[in-house]
Amino acid sequence: MRHKRYLMLIYFVSCILLFVPYNVFGHPGRTDSQGGHYDHSTGTYHYHHGKPAHLHPNGICPYMPTQSEDVVSSESSAPPAESLSYKETANSSPSKIAWTNNKNQLFGFKILVCVLSILIFLILYYLFKINKKHSLQLSVVCKEKEDIESEYTALKSTNWVQKLNQMESEKNELIQTSDELRTEISALQQELKNTKDYLHSVEYEKLVKIHEIESLQLQIDILKTDLAKAQNATQKVVCALTQQEEQNQFFQDQLQTLTVDALPFPKELLYEAGVPSGVTFDSNYLPHYYVQPTVEKHMRVYISRNGKCYHRQFGCSEATKPIHLFIAAQKYAPCERCIPYKARKYKVPDWYFEFLKLVDQYSKEIQQLESKN
């Protein structure tokens, strides 16, 4: 509250000082080329040139009695002060400049006073706000102080002896409770020790079991290795049996081909169809090339039960059913795992289809001859 009073006092004193009148003294102002100017209050012309305002009677400056003739002649050219009036010189350029400068200076002084008054008002307003905030905080603190004093007076009015007795009884209860807690803690510590001993025994048994499991795992790994060796041996036996079966089938096909070659296929028919030399046909009109066993080996391929590819290797993708290459190439796609890339582009030669066409014509002619006979 005291700070608030001081601020309000400063504000009112500043406002009063703004409206207090002051004495204004004349000053030289601007001068013309002769070193003087017109005094608008009297309407006369006087000189300065660094000295107080004075006149030059008969063109002679009283402050310069030893002037040269050139200076006297130049000053004598100026009009005498007694002969010049304000009305006669109102239209001259030096008077206009001096009057305008005085007006500008007065206007600028007014603006400066206004700006300073506004700044002082804003500063005082800001200080008033800060003081108001501090006064609110001070009021809160005072209220808290009053509450504390009221509580203190209320405590002073109570019976201290009764409160001391109550506190003593509470102390005894706490001591009894602490003794009970100590006994419980000792019991819990004993139980914790027993639990740790049990856990150590369980951990030892666990380590023993882990050792046994590791030994069993080692035996299992040895058995797995022996089983893998046995499977490899079995697979080798199966491959040998498969090769033997293929050889048996190869000999059976060769034997069948030898019997089929006795069919009356004229050489002109084979030559007209473009069949390569050394190629023979079985009872299903499928070609074989026993002259070169490597080529004949690739004539046999395998397919699976529901597969869409033919395979060279027996057992690839469960392909176990043998089939001739010419039939497989027309119905199935080549396997990308067991057939090389170049062999995947194999197509049935055109001479085979021409041979089938000529055989059909030849069989029809034989049937017509038999029917005529």
C-alpha positions as CSV (number, residue, x, y, z in Angstrom):
1,M,0.0,0.0,0.0
2,R,2.9,2.3,0.8
3,H,4.4,1.8,-2.7
4,K,1.1,2.5,-4.3
5,R,0.8,5.9,-2.5
6,Y,4.3,6.8,-3.7
7,L,3.5,5.9,-7.3
8,M,0.3,7.9,-7.3
9,L,2.1,10.9,-5.8
10,I,4.8,10.8,-8.5
11,Y,2.1,10.6,-11.2
12,F,0.2,13.7,-10.0
13,V,3.4,15.7,-9.5
14,S,4.4,14.9,-13.1
15,C,1.0,15.9,-14.5
16,I,1.2,19.2,-12.6
17,L,4.7,20.0,-13.9
18,L,3.5,19.5,-17.5
19,F,1.1,22.3,-17.1
20,V,3.4,24.8,-15.2
21,P,4.3,27.9,-17.3
22,Y,8.0,28.7,-17.9
23,N,9.7,31.9,-18.8
24,V,10.9,32.0,-22.4
25,F,14.0,34.0,-23.3
26,G,14.9,35.2,-26.7
27,H,17.8,33.7,-28.5
28,P,19.8,34.8,-31.5
29,G,18.2,32.4,-34.0
30,R,19.4,32.4,-37.5
31,T,21.2,35.4,-39.1
32,D,21.5,36.6,-42.6
33,S,24.6,37.4,-44.6
34,Q,25.1,40.7,-42.8
35,G,25.2,38.9,-39.4
36,G,21.8,40.1,-38.2
37,H,18.0,39.4,-38.4
38,Y,14.6,41.0,-37.7
39,D,13.1,40.9,-34.2
40,H,9.4,40.1,-34.8
41,S,8.4,41.3,-31.4
42,T,9.6,44.8,-32.1
43,G,9.7,44.8,-35.9
44,T,13.3,46.1,-35.9
45,Y,16.5,44.8,-37.4
46,H,19.6,44.2,-35.1
47,Y,23.0,42.4,-35.4
48,H,24.7,39.6,-33.5
49,H,27.8,38.1,-35.2
50,G,28.8,36.4,-31.9
51,K,27.9,39.4,-29.7
52,P,24.7,40.4,-27.8
53,A,21.9,42.0,-29.9
54,H,23.0,45.5,-30.9
55,L,22.6,48.2,-33.6
56,H,25.1,49.7,-35.9
57,P,24.6,53.4,-35.8
58,N,25.9,55.1,-38.9
59,G,27.0,51.6,-40.1
60,I,29.6,51.2,-37.4
61,C,29.6,48.2,-34.9
62,P,30.2,49.4,-31.3
63,Y,32.1,46.1,-30.6
64,M,34.6,46.7,-33.5
65,P,35.9,50.3,-33.3
66,T,39.0,49.5,-35.4
67,Q,37.3,48.0,-38.5
68,S,38.9,48.4,-41.9
69,E,37.3,50.5,-44.6
70,D,36.1,47.5,-46.6
71,V,34.2,46.2,-43.6
72,V,32.7,49.6,-42.9
73,S,31.6,50.0,-46.5
74,S,30.1,46.6,-46.5
75,E,28.1,47.2,-43.3
76,S,27.0,50.6,-44.4
77,S,25.3,49.0,-47.3
78,A,22.8,47.4,-45.0
79,P,19.7,49.5,-44.3
80,P,19.6,51.4,-41.0
81,A,17.6,49.9,-38.2
82,E,15.6,53.1,-37.6
83,S,14.4,53.3,-41.2
84,L,13.2,49.7,-41.4
85,S,9.9,48.5,-40.0
86,Y,8.4,45.0,-39.8
87,K,5.7,45.8,-42.3
88,E,8.3,47.0,-44.9
89,T,10.5,43.9,-44.5
90,A,7.7,41.3,-44.1
91,N,8.1,40.2,-47.7
92,S,11.9,39.8,-47.5
93,S,13.3,36.3,-47.5
94,P,15.2,36.4,-44.2
95,S,12.1,37.3,-42.2
96,K,10.1,34.5,-43.8
97,I,12.8,32.0,-42.9
98,A,13.1,33.2,-39.3
99,W,9.3,33.1,-38.7
100,T,8.9,29.6,-40.2
101,N,11.8,28.3,-38.1
102,N,10.2,29.6,-34.9
103,K,6.9,28.0,-35.7
104,N,8.6,24.6,-36.5
105,Q,10.6,24.8,-33.3
106,L,7.4,25.5,-31.2
107,F,5.6,22.6,-32.9
108,G,8.4,20.2,-32.4
109,F,8.6,21.2,-28.7
110,K,4.9,20.4,-28.3
111,I,5.3,17.0,-29.9
112,L,8.2,16.2,-27.7
113,V,6.2,17.2,-24.6
114,C,3.3,15.0,-25.7
115,V,5.5,12.0,-26.4
116,L,7.3,12.4,-23.0
117,S,3.9,12.6,-21.2
118,I,2.7,9.5,-23.0
119,L,5.8,7.6,-22.1
120,I,5.6,8.7,-18.4
121,F,2.0,7.6,-18.3
122,L,2.8,4.2,-19.8
123,I,5.7,3.7,-17.3
124,L,3.5,4.7,-14.4
125,Y,0.6,2.4,-15.7
126,Y,3.1,-0.5,-15.9
127,L,4.4,0.2,-12.4
128,F,0.8,0.4,-11.2
129,K,0.0,-3.0,-12.6
130,I,3.1,-4.6,-11.0
131,N,2.2,-2.9,-7.7
132,K,-1.3,-4.3,-8.0
133,K,0.0,-7.8,-8.5
134,H,2.4,-7.5,-5.6
135,S,-0.4,-6.1,-3.4
136,L,-2.6,-9.2,-4.3
137,Q,0.3,-11.5,-3.4
138,L,0.9,-9.6,-0.2
139,S,-2.8,-9.9,0.7
140,V,-2.6,-13.7,0.2
141,V,0.5,-13.9,2.4
142,C,-1.2,-11.7,5.1
143,K,-4.2,-14.0,5.0
144,E,-2.0,-17.1,5.4
145,K,-0.3,-15.4,8.3
146,E,-3.6,-14.7,10.0
147,D,-4.6,-18.3,9.6
148,I,-1.3,-19.5,11.1
149,E,-1.7,-17.1,14.0
150,S,-5.3,-18.3,14.6
151,E,-4.1,-21.9,14.6
152,Y,-1.3,-21.0,17.0
153,T,-3.7,-19.4,19.4
154,A,-6.0,-22.4,19.1
155,L,-3.1,-24.7,20.0
156,K,-2.1,-22.5,22.9
157,S,-5.6,-22.8,24.4
158,T,-5.5,-26.6,24.4
159,N,-4.4,-28.8,27.4
160,W,-0.7,-29.6,26.8
161,V,-0.5,-32.1,29.6
162,Q,-3.3,-34.2,28.1
163,K,-1.6,-34.1,24.7
164,L,1.7,-35.2,26.2
165,N,0.0,-38.1,27.9
166,Q,-1.6,-39.1,24.7
167,M,1.7,-38.9,22.8
168,E,3.4,-41.0,25.5
169,S,0.7,-43.7,25.1
170,E,1.1,-43.6,21.4
171,K,4.9,-44.0,21.9
172,N,4.4,-47.1,24.0
173,E,2.1,-48.6,21.4
174,L,4.6,-48.0,18.7
175,I,7.4,-49.6,20.8
176,Q,5.2,-52.7,21.3
177,T,4.4,-52.8,17.6
178,S,8.1,-52.5,16.7
179,D,8.9,-55.5,19.0
180,E,6.2,-57.6,17.3
181,L,7.6,-56.6,13.9
182,R,11.1,-57.6,15.0
183,T,9.9,-61.0,16.0
184,E,8.0,-61.4,12.7
185,I,11.1,-60.3,10.8
186,S,13.3,-62.8,12.5
187,A,10.8,-65.5,11.7
188,L,10.7,-64.4,8.1
189,Q,14.5,-64.4,7.9
190,Q,14.6,-68.0,9.2
191,E,11.9,-69.0,6.6
192,L,13.9,-67.3,3.9
193,K,17.0,-69.2,4.9
194,N,15.2,-72.5,4.7
195,T,13.8,-71.5,1.3
196,K,17.3,-70.7,0.0
197,D,18.6,-74.1,1.2
198,Y,15.7,-75.8,-0.5
199,L,16.4,-73.9,-3.7
200,H,20.0,-74.8,-3.6
201,S,19.1,-78.5,-3.4
202,V,16.6,-78.1,-6.2
203,E,19.2,-76.3,-8.3
204,Y,21.6,-79.2,-7.7
205,E,19.0,-81.7,-8.8
206,K,18.3,-79.6,-11.9
207,L,22.0,-79.6,-12.8
208,V,22.1,-83.4,-12.5
209,K,19.0,-83.7,-14.7
210,I,20.5,-81.3,-17.3
211,H,23.6,-83.5,-17.4
212,E,21.5,-86.6,-17.9
213,I,19.5,-84.9,-20.7
214,E,22.7,-83.8,-22.4
215,S,24.1,-87.3,-22.3
216,L,20.8,-88.6,-23.8
217,Q,20.9,-85.9,-26.4
218,L,24.4,-87.0,-27.4
219,Q,23.2,-90.6,-27.7
220,I,20.3,-89.4,-29.8
221,D,22.7,-87.5,-32.1
222,I,24.8,-90.6,-32.5
223,L,21.7,-92.7,-33.4
224,K,20.6,-90.0,-35.9
225,T,24.0,-90.2,-37.6
226,D,23.8,-94.0,-37.8
227,L,20.2,-93.7,-39.1
228,A,21.3,-91.2,-41.8
229,K,24.1,-93.6,-42.8
230,A,21.6,-96.4,-43.0
231,Q,19.3,-94.3,-45.1
232,N,22.1,-93.4,-47.5
233,A,23.0,-97.0,-47.9
234,T,19.3,-97.9,-48.5
235,Q,19.0,-95.2,-51.1
236,K,22.1,-96.5,-52.9
237,V,20.5,-100.0,-52.9
238,V,17.3,-98.6,-54.2
239,C,19.2,-96.7,-57.0
240,A,21.0,-99.9,-57.9
241,L,17.7,-101.8,-58.0
242,T,16.2,-99.1,-60.2
243,Q,19.1,-99.2,-62.6
244,Q,18.8,-103.0,-62.7
245,E,15.1,-102.6,-63.4
246,E,15.8,-100.1,-66.2
247,Q,18.3,-102.5,-67.8
248,N,15.8,-105.3,-67.6
249,Q,13.2,-103.1,-69.2
250,F,15.7,-102.0,-71.8
251,F,16.4,-105.7,-72.8
252,Q,12.7,-106.4,-72.9
253,D,12.1,-103.4,-75.2
254,Q,15.0,-104.6,-77.4
255,L,13.6,-108.1,-77.6
256,Q,10.2,-106.7,-78.5
257,T,11.7,-104.4,-81.1
258,L,13.5,-107.4,-82.7
259,T,10.2,-109.1,-83.1
260,V,8.5,-105.9,-84.4
261,D,11.1,-105.4,-87.0
262,A,9.7,-108.4,-88.8
263,L,6.6,-106.3,-89.6
264,P,6.5,-105.6,-93.4
265,F,7.5,-101.9,-93.3
266,P,8.9,-101.2,-96.8
267,K,12.1,-99.2,-96.9
268,E,10.5,-96.8,-99.4
269,L,8.0,-95.8,-96.6
270,L,10.8,-95.1,-94.1
271,Y,12.7,-93.2,-96.7
272,E,9.7,-91.1,-97.7
273,A,8.9,-90.3,-94.1
274,G,12.5,-89.2,-93.5
275,V,13.2,-91.6,-90.7
276,P,16.9,-91.6,-89.7
277,S,18.9,-94.8,-90.2
278,G,19.2,-97.1,-87.3
279,V,15.8,-96.1,-85.9
280,T,13.4,-99.0,-85.1
281,F,9.8,-99.0,-83.9
282,D,7.9,-101.0,-81.4
283,S,4.4,-102.3,-81.5
284,N,3.0,-98.9,-80.5
285,Y,4.9,-97.3,-83.4
286,L,7.3,-95.5,-81.0
287,P,10.9,-95.1,-82.2
288,H,14.0,-96.5,-80.6
289,Y,17.7,-96.0,-81.3
290,Y,19.5,-99.0,-79.9
291,V,22.5,-98.3,-82.1
292,Q,23.5,-95.5,-79.6
293,P,22.6,-96.5,-76.0
294,T,23.0,-92.9,-74.7
295,V,20.3,-91.6,-77.0
296,E,18.1,-94.6,-76.3
297,K,18.5,-94.0,-72.6
298,H,17.0,-90.5,-72.9
299,M,14.0,-91.9,-74.9
300,R,12.7,-93.2,-71.5
301,V,11.4,-90.6,-69.1
302,Y,9.2,-90.7,-65.9
303,I,6.0,-89.1,-64.7
304,S,4.2,-89.0,-61.4
305,R,0.6,-89.9,-60.7
306,N,-0.8,-86.3,-60.7
307,G,2.2,-84.4,-62.0
308,K,2.4,-82.0,-64.9
309,C,6.1,-82.5,-65.8
310,Y,8.2,-85.4,-67.1
311,H,11.5,-86.3,-65.6
312,R,14.7,-88.0,-66.6
313,Q,15.7,-89.1,-63.1
314,F,13.7,-91.8,-61.5
315,G,12.0,-90.7,-58.3
316,C,12.3,-86.9,-58.9
317,S,9.1,-85.4,-57.5
318,E,7.8,-89.0,-56.9
319,A,8.0,-89.7,-60.7
320,T,8.2,-93.5,-61.0
321,K,6.0,-94.3,-64.1
322,P,8.0,-94.8,-67.3
323,I,6.8,-93.2,-70.5
324,H,8.3,-92.6,-74.0
325,L,9.9,-89.2,-74.6
326,F,7.7,-88.5,-77.8
327,I,4.5,-89.0,-75.8
328,A,5.7,-87.1,-72.8
329,A,6.9,-84.1,-74.9
330,Q,3.4,-83.8,-76.4
331,K,1.5,-83.9,-73.1
332,Y,3.8,-82.7,-70.3
333,A,6.3,-80.0,-69.6
334,P,10.0,-80.7,-68.9
335,C,11.3,-80.7,-65.3
336,E,13.6,-77.8,-64.4
337,R,15.6,-79.8,-61.8
338,C,16.6,-83.0,-63.5
339,I,16.5,-82.0,-67.2
340,P,19.2,-79.6,-68.6
341,Y,18.3,-76.2,-70.0
342,K,19.0,-77.2,-73.6
343,A,17.0,-80.4,-73.4
344,R,13.9,-78.5,-72.1
345,K,13.4,-77.1,-75.6
346,Y,13.1,-80.6,-77.2
347,K,10.2,-81.0,-79.7
348,V,9.0,-84.2,-81.4
349,P,10.6,-84.3,-84.9
350,D,8.3,-83.9,-88.0
351,W,9.5,-87.1,-89.5
352,Y,7.7,-89.0,-86.7
353,F,4.3,-87.5,-87.6
354,E,4.9,-88.1,-91.3
355,F,5.8,-91.7,-90.5
356,L,2.5,-92.2,-88.6
357,K,0.6,-90.7,-91.5
358,L,2.2,-93.0,-94.1
359,V,1.8,-96.1,-91.8
360,D,-1.9,-95.2,-91.5
361,Q,-2.2,-95.0,-95.3
362,Y,-0.2,-98.2,-95.7
363,S,-2.4,-100.2,-93.3
364,K,-5.6,-98.9,-95.1
365,E,-4.2,-100.1,-98.4
366,I,-3.4,-103.6,-97.0
367,Q,-6.9,-103.8,-95.5
368,Q,-8.4,-102.9,-99.0
369,L,-6.3,-105.6,-100.7
370,E,-7.4,-108.2,-98.1
371,S,-11.0,-107.3,-98.5
372,K,-10.8,-107.7,-102.3
373,N,-9.2,-111.1,-102.0
